[in-house]
């Protein structure tokens, strides 16, 4: 299955998301969520120009602003390549925005006054060289959350190996998404707010006249990444893993390189000796231990919006918006404990025969009676959280 770069296309996840312009990336991410900071790490410079142009095409279609930070190239070059409607911030040495404080102020100021801004920052490598790894990482650590809060979408160039592994690790801990391209393969190293299944996904990448073409990674690629991850997690060499699997070290080396597979019997034996399941061994990214839900904050029509709704965890969380004077019932009955936490407003609950009133910051824990309705008692919108613990 081949997936080519497209012109602007709204991702199927909803109108609040913007297409990345690359269908394969959209299919995995469900589009770009307002506030996404995406770090593109690659040893192939062609990736940056392709995805940046695609992002700006999508931004123009959505009537969003386009901002480009250049740390090395003249603004005239950027405008000639990407269009004269792009706002260019000159962060080259001895220019107006060459220092981290001036650049941060300019970026945040633009995002604050121009909603839905799309930003490209060409310079993590140049900033690390000029300022040092720690100051460059600190700059990212300040600007990324502020752009996220202002719901700007930002692409950050991270050319490898110019950007050190230390810097990559620091920005990965802060940012929402990391996409890596190396040796013709794209990997989603981080995709916050998306299903766990997309974490670590591998795609084959090819540059064509039409841009970037992605194809779904094959099973050997999944085995290669999963096998290497399990081996490194256990602190084993390829030779030691080979002994556990009763195969040669060459067989493990070729499997991790994606050139050959392993038999079902070998996989079952290895899983048994490592104390893991075959599924765990084929998982390309380990569970992070947490799940982040991203939702639009624009205050659209009142609704009960699921934030976390996975029955396997036994916990569910919903965001409830009530218009002035509105009464709303839960969308479904629930058996178990319910917690109502008022984030803003004055709310009256219906709990069996009782109707307690909650102010901003108040909470009600319903252990034996269900929440039957919420009522906004004011002329202003109300926001509350409805948190459920399923009955065992």
C-alpha positions as CSV (number, residue, x, y, z in Angstrom):
1,X,0.0,0.0,0.0
2,X,1.5,3.3,-1.1
3,X,0.6,6.6,0.5
4,X,1.7,9.8,-1.2
5,X,2.1,13.3,0.0
6,X,-1.1,15.2,-0.7
7,X,-2.2,18.8,-0.8
8,X,-4.2,20.1,2.1
9,X,-6.7,17.5,3.4
10,X,-8.6,17.6,6.6
11,X,-7.9,14.5,8.6
12,X,-10.9,12.2,9.2
13,X,-10.6,12.7,13.0
14,X,-12.6,15.9,12.9
15,X,-12.7,19.5,11.9
16,X,-10.6,20.6,14.9
17,X,-7.6,18.8,13.4
18,X,-5.3,19.9,10.6
19,X,-3.9,17.6,8.0
20,X,-0.1,17.2,8.0
21,X,-0.3,17.1,4.2
22,X,1.2,13.6,4.3
23,X,-1.6,11.0,4.2
24,X,0.4,8.2,5.8
25,X,1.2,10.4,8.7
26,X,-2.4,11.5,9.0
27,X,-3.6,7.9,8.9
28,X,-1.4,7.2,12.0
29,X,-1.8,10.4,13.9
30,X,-5.4,11.1,12.9
31,X,-4.3,14.6,11.8
32,X,-2.5,17.3,13.8
33,X,-4.2,18.3,17.1
34,X,-4.1,22.0,17.9
35,X,-1.0,22.5,20.1
36,X,1.0,19.6,18.6
37,X,4.8,20.1,18.5
38,X,6.3,17.6,16.1
39,X,10.0,17.0,16.1
40,X,11.3,15.6,12.8
41,X,14.6,13.8,13.4
42,X,16.3,12.6,10.2
43,X,19.6,11.9,8.5
44,X,18.0,12.8,5.1
45,X,17.5,16.6,4.6
46,X,14.9,16.0,2.0
47,X,12.4,15.1,4.6
48,X,12.3,18.5,6.2
49,X,11.5,20.5,3.0
50,X,8.8,18.0,2.0
51,X,6.9,17.9,5.2
52,X,7.2,21.7,5.9
53,X,5.8,22.6,2.4
54,X,3.0,20.1,3.0
55,X,2.2,21.6,6.4
56,X,2.0,25.2,4.9
57,X,-0.2,24.0,2.1
58,X,-2.6,22.6,4.7
59,X,-2.4,25.8,6.8
60,X,-3.3,28.0,3.8
61,X,-6.3,25.7,3.0
62,X,-7.4,26.2,6.6
63,X,-6.7,29.9,6.5
64,X,-4.1,29.6,9.3
65,X,-0.9,31.7,9.6
66,X,2.5,30.4,8.5
67,X,5.6,31.3,10.4
68,X,9.2,30.1,9.6
69,X,12.2,30.5,12.0
70,X,15.5,30.4,10.1
71,X,18.8,29.9,11.9
72,X,21.0,29.6,8.8
73,X,19.3,30.7,5.5
74,X,18.4,34.2,4.4
75,X,14.6,35.1,4.8
76,X,14.5,35.8,1.0
77,X,15.3,32.2,0.3
78,X,12.5,31.0,2.6
79,X,10.0,33.3,1.0
80,X,11.1,32.2,-2.5
81,X,10.7,28.5,-1.6
82,X,7.5,28.7,0.6
83,X,5.7,31.8,-0.5
84,X,5.7,35.5,0.4
85,X,2.8,35.1,2.8
86,X,5.1,33.3,5.2
87,X,6.2,35.3,8.2
88,X,10.0,34.7,8.6
89,X,11.8,35.2,11.9
90,X,15.5,35.7,11.3
91,X,17.4,33.8,14.0
92,X,20.7,33.8,12.3
93,X,23.8,35.1,14.3
94,X,23.6,38.8,15.0
95,X,20.1,39.2,13.6
96,X,17.0,40.4,15.4
97,X,15.9,37.0,16.8
98,X,19.3,35.4,17.2
99,X,19.0,35.1,21.0
100,X,16.8,32.6,22.8
101,X,14.9,35.3,24.8
102,X,14.1,37.4,21.7
103,X,13.1,34.5,19.6
104,X,10.9,33.0,22.3
105,X,9.1,36.4,22.8
106,X,8.5,36.8,19.1
107,X,7.2,33.2,18.6
108,X,4.9,33.3,21.5
109,X,3.7,36.8,20.6
110,X,2.7,35.7,17.1
111,X,0.9,32.6,18.3
112,X,-0.9,34.6,21.0
113,X,-2.3,37.1,18.5
114,X,-2.9,34.7,15.6
115,X,-4.9,31.6,16.4
116,X,-4.2,28.4,14.6
117,X,-0.7,29.5,13.6
118,X,1.6,26.9,12.0
119,X,5.2,27.3,12.8
120,X,8.4,25.7,11.4
121,X,11.6,26.0,13.4
122,X,14.7,25.3,11.3
123,X,17.5,25.4,13.8
124,X,17.7,22.9,16.6
125,X,21.1,21.9,15.3
126,X,22.2,25.4,14.8
127,X,20.9,26.5,18.2
128,X,22.7,23.6,19.9
129,X,26.0,24.5,18.1
130,X,25.6,28.2,18.9
131,X,24.1,28.2,22.3
132,X,25.2,24.7,23.5
133,X,23.1,21.5,24.1
134,X,21.7,22.5,27.5
135,X,20.6,26.1,26.5
136,X,19.0,24.8,23.2
137,X,17.2,22.1,25.1
138,X,16.0,24.6,27.7
139,X,14.8,26.9,24.9
140,X,12.7,24.1,23.5
141,X,11.5,23.2,27.0
142,X,10.1,26.7,27.4
143,X,8.7,27.4,24.0
144,X,7.1,24.0,23.2
145,X,4.7,24.1,26.2
146,X,3.8,27.7,25.5
147,X,3.0,27.0,21.8
148,X,1.1,24.0,22.9
149,X,-1.0,26.1,25.3
150,X,-1.7,28.6,22.6
151,X,-2.8,25.8,20.2
152,X,-0.1,26.5,17.6
153,X,1.1,23.6,15.5
154,X,4.9,23.6,15.3
155,X,7.4,21.5,13.3
156,X,11.0,21.4,14.7
157,X,13.9,20.3,12.5
158,X,16.3,17.9,14.2
159,X,18.9,16.9,11.6
160,X,20.9,13.8,12.7
161,X,23.6,13.4,13.7
162,X,24.1,17.1,14.1
163,X,21.5,17.1,16.9
164,X,22.9,14.9,19.6
165,X,21.1,12.0,21.2
166,X,21.1,13.9,24.5
167,X,19.2,16.8,22.9
168,X,16.8,14.4,21.2
169,X,16.0,12.7,24.5
170,X,15.4,16.0,26.3
171,X,13.0,17.4,23.6
172,X,11.3,14.0,23.4
173,X,10.3,14.2,27.1
174,X,8.6,17.5,26.4
175,X,7.1,17.4,23.0
176,X,3.9,15.8,21.8
177,X,5.2,13.9,18.7
178,X,8.5,12.7,17.4
179,X,8.9,11.3,13.9
180,X,12.2,9.7,12.9
181,X,13.4,8.9,9.4
182,X,16.6,6.8,9.0
183,X,17.7,4.4,6.2
184,X,14.5,4.8,4.3
185,X,12.2,4.0,7.2
186,X,9.9,6.3,9.2
187,X,9.2,5.6,12.8
188,X,6.7,7.3,15.2
189,X,8.9,7.5,18.2
190,X,6.3,9.4,20.2
191,X,2.6,10.3,19.5
192,X,1.0,11.7,22.6
193,X,-2.8,11.7,22.7
194,X,-3.0,8.9,20.1
195,X,-3.8,5.1,20.5
196,X,-0.9,3.1,21.9
197,X,-0.9,1.0,18.8
198,X,0.6,3.8,16.7
199,X,3.6,4.2,19.0
200,X,6.7,2.9,17.3
201,X,5.0,2.2,14.1
202,X,7.4,1.7,11.1
203,X,6.7,2.8,7.5
204,X,8.9,2.5,4.5
205,X,9.6,5.9,3.0
206,X,10.5,6.9,-0.6
207,X,11.0,10.3,-2.0
208,X,9.3,10.8,-5.4
209,X,8.6,13.6,-7.8
210,X,5.2,14.0,-5.9
211,X,6.8,14.4,-2.5
212,X,7.0,11.6,0.1
213,X,5.5,8.2,-0.4
214,X,5.0,6.0,2.6
215,X,4.2,2.3,2.6
216,X,3.0,0.2,5.6
217,X,5.9,-1.6,7.3
218,X,6.0,-5.4,6.9
219,X,6.0,-8.0,9.6
220,X,9.8,-8.4,9.5
221,X,10.2,-4.8,10.4
222,X,7.9,-5.2,13.4
223,X,9.8,-8.3,14.5
224,X,13.1,-6.5,14.0
225,X,12.2,-3.5,16.3
226,X,10.4,-5.6,18.9
227,X,13.2,-8.2,19.1
228,X,15.9,-5.5,19.5
229,X,13.8,-3.7,22.1
230,X,13.3,-6.8,24.3
231,X,17.0,-7.7,24.0
232,X,18.2,-4.2,25.0
233,X,15.6,-4.1,27.9
234,X,17.1,-7.3,29.2
235,X,20.7,-6.2,28.7
236,X,21.5,-9.1,26.4
237,X,23.8,-9.3,23.5
238,X,22.7,-10.9,20.2
239,X,24.8,-13.9,21.1
240,X,23.2,-14.4,24.5
241,X,19.7,-14.0,22.9
242,X,20.6,-16.5,20.3
243,X,21.6,-19.1,23.0
244,X,18.2,-18.6,24.6
245,X,16.4,-19.1,21.3
246,X,18.6,-22.1,20.3
247,X,19.6,-20.4,17.0
248,X,22.8,-18.8,15.7
249,X,23.9,-15.3,16.5
250,X,23.7,-14.6,12.8
251,X,20.0,-15.5,12.8
252,X,19.3,-13.0,15.5
253,X,21.4,-10.4,13.7
254,X,19.5,-10.9,10.5
255,X,16.2,-10.8,12.3
256,X,17.0,-7.5,14.0
257,X,18.1,-6.1,10.6
258,X,14.7,-7.1,9.1
259,X,16.3,-9.4,6.6
260,X,14.7,-12.7,7.8
261,X,12.2,-13.9,10.3
262,X,12.1,-16.5,13.0
263,X,9.9,-19.6,13.1
264,X,6.9,-19.7,15.3
265,X,8.5,-22.5,17.4
266,X,11.6,-20.2,17.9
267,X,9.4,-17.2,18.9
268,X,7.4,-19.3,21.4
269,X,10.6,-20.8,22.9
270,X,12.2,-17.4,23.2
271,X,9.0,-15.8,24.7
272,X,8.9,-18.6,27.3
273,X,12.5,-18.3,28.3
274,X,12.3,-14.5,28.5
275,X,9.0,-14.6,30.5
276,X,7.0,-12.5,28.0
277,X,4.2,-13.1,25.5
278,X,4.8,-13.2,21.8
279,X,2.6,-10.0,21.5
280,X,4.9,-8.3,24.0
281,X,8.0,-9.4,22.0
282,X,6.5,-8.0,18.8
283,X,5.5,-4.7,20.3
284,X,7.7,-2.0,18.7
285,X,7.3,0.4,21.6
286,X,7.0,-0.4,25.3
287,X,3.9,0.8,27.1
288,X,4.7,4.3,28.5
289,X,2.8,3.7,31.8
290,X,0.4,6.6,31.1
291,X,-2.1,7.8,28.6
292,X,-2.7,11.4,27.6
293,X,-6.0,12.6,26.1
294,X,-6.1,15.7,24.0
295,X,-9.3,17.6,23.4
296,X,-10.3,20.8,21.9
297,X,-10.6,23.7,24.3
298,X,-12.5,26.2,22.1
299,X,-15.8,25.8,24.1
300,X,-18.0,24.6,21.3
301,X,-21.6,23.4,21.8
302,X,-22.3,21.9,25.2
303,X,-21.7,18.1,25.2
304,X,-20.4,15.2,27.1
305,X,-17.0,14.5,25.6
306,X,-15.1,11.3,26.4
307,X,-11.5,12.0,27.6
308,X,-10.5,8.5,28.6
309,X,-13.0,5.7,27.8
310,X,-11.1,2.4,27.8
311,X,-13.1,-0.4,29.5
312,X,-9.9,-2.4,30.0
313,X,-8.6,0.1,32.6
314,X,-11.8,0.2,34.7
315,X,-11.7,4.0,34.7
316,X,-13.4,6.5,32.5
317,X,-13.4,10.3,32.4
318,X,-15.7,12.7,30.5
319,X,-15.7,16.5,30.0
320,X,-19.2,17.9,30.4
321,X,-20.1,21.4,29.1
322,X,-23.5,22.9,30.1
323,X,-24.9,26.0,28.4
324,X,-26.6,28.7,30.6
325,X,-29.6,27.2,32.4
326,X,-29.1,23.8,30.7
327,X,-30.1,20.5,32.3
328,X,-28.3,17.4,30.9
329,X,-28.5,13.7,31.8
330,X,-25.6,11.3,31.6
331,X,-25.5,9.7,28.1
332,X,-25.6,6.2,29.6
333,X,-26.3,4.5,33.0
334,X,-23.3,3.4,35.0
335,X,-22.8,0.8,37.6
336,X,-20.0,1.8,40.0
337,X,-18.6,4.8,41.7
338,X,-19.0,8.3,40.1
339,X,-17.1,11.5,40.8
340,X,-18.3,14.9,39.7
341,X,-15.7,17.7,39.9
342,X,-16.8,21.3,38.9
343,X,-14.1,23.1,37.0
344,X,-16.1,26.3,36.4
345,X,-19.6,27.4,37.4
346,X,-22.5,26.5,39.7
347,X,-24.0,23.1,39.2
348,X,-26.9,21.3,40.8
349,X,-26.8,17.5,40.7
350,X,-29.7,15.1,40.9
351,X,-28.6,12.2,43.1
352,X,-31.7,10.1,43.8
353,X,-34.0,12.2,46.0
354,X,-31.2,14.8,46.8
355,X,-30.1,17.7,44.6
356,X,-26.8,19.1,46.1
357,X,-25.3,22.3,44.6
358,X,-21.6,22.4,43.7
359,X,-19.4,25.5,43.2
360,X,-16.2,25.8,41.3
361,X,-13.7,23.4,42.8
362,X,-16.3,21.4,44.7
363,X,-16.6,17.6,44.1
364,X,-19.3,15.0,44.8
365,X,-18.6,11.3,45.1
366,X,-21.6,9.1,44.4
367,X,-21.0,5.6,45.7
368,X,-24.4,4.0,45.9
369,X,-26.7,6.3,43.9
370,X,-26.1,7.2,40.2
371,X,-25.9,10.7,38.9
372,X,-29.2,11.4,37.1
373,X,-28.6,14.9,35.8
374,X,-26.5,18.0,36.0
375,X,-28.1,21.5,35.9
376,X,-26.3,24.8,35.2
377,X,-27.7,27.3,37.7
378,X,-26.1,30.4,36.1
379,X,-26.1,32.5,33.0
380,X,-22.6,31.5,32.1
381,X,-21.3,28.2,30.7
382,X,-20.4,25.5,33.1
383,X,-17.5,23.0,32.8
384,X,-17.3,19.8,34.9
385,X,-15.6,16.5,34.9
386,X,-17.5,13.2,35.3
387,X,-15.2,10.4,36.3
388,X,-16.4,6.8,36.6
389,X,-14.9,3.7,38.2
390,X,-16.5,0.6,36.8
391,X,-18.0,-2.0,39.2
392,X,-15.8,-5.1,39.6
